[in-house]
Amino acid sequence: MLGLTLTDQARFGWEKDRSATYEAALNCATKALEADPQCGEAYLVMGYVYAFQRRHDEAVMAGEKALALNPTADAYHMAGMYHGYAGNFREAALYEEQAQRLAPERINVSMTSMADEARARFHLGDFISARDILLQVLKEQPRWLTAHTTLVAALWNMGKEEEARNTAKELLVRHPGFSALRWAHGLPYRHPEHLEALIKPLKLAGLPD
């Protein structure tokens, strides 16, 4: 848990020395594995760090190892995240679906997994499914920024430009300091074109750089 917390602190910029904080998180995983070589959660920490260090192949391998040791809802969700940033969107969507099946009553896991599934389906070109999932997420969590941004992009690519602009305006009401480039900086995609596919519709819909 400390490793996951440290990774969050580095990921969201709450620690100035991100490199040292990521290394501290990896050290937590190493210590956990020394105590228990079958600790699946340690591999989740490693994958989480690797994803945001843009070490995508290592992140995916760590996620798969975590699943082999402990195939929980959390493990499927995190492994799905690693696959998504690596560009393996079909695997990401399938893993996120499984996470939701395993944790139907855990609202936080389910909502996070749904948002990531929707982003994977957006990249697969299934904009309708992405939209429908995101509307469910926003019904439960109206301030969820990732859900809002991905919904704007999905609507724009569906040709629903006016609806996309209105959703972008709603996003700015809830998050008046939003910047597309700053938000994009926190998405460690392996391939720049995948990030651009998500960011370009936001700008076209009127969200600021």
Secondary structure, DSSP 8 states (H G I E B T S, - for coil): -HHHHHHHHHHTT-SS-HHHHHHHHHHHHHHHHHH-TT-HHHHHHHHHHHHHTT-HHHHHHHHHHHHHH---HHHHHHHHHHHHHHT-HHHHHHHHHHHHHH-TT-HHHHHHHHHHHHHHHHHTT-HHHHHHHHHHHHHH-TT-HHHHHHHHHHHHHTT-HHHHHHHHHHHHHH-TT--HHHHHHT---SSHHHHHHHHHHHHHTT---
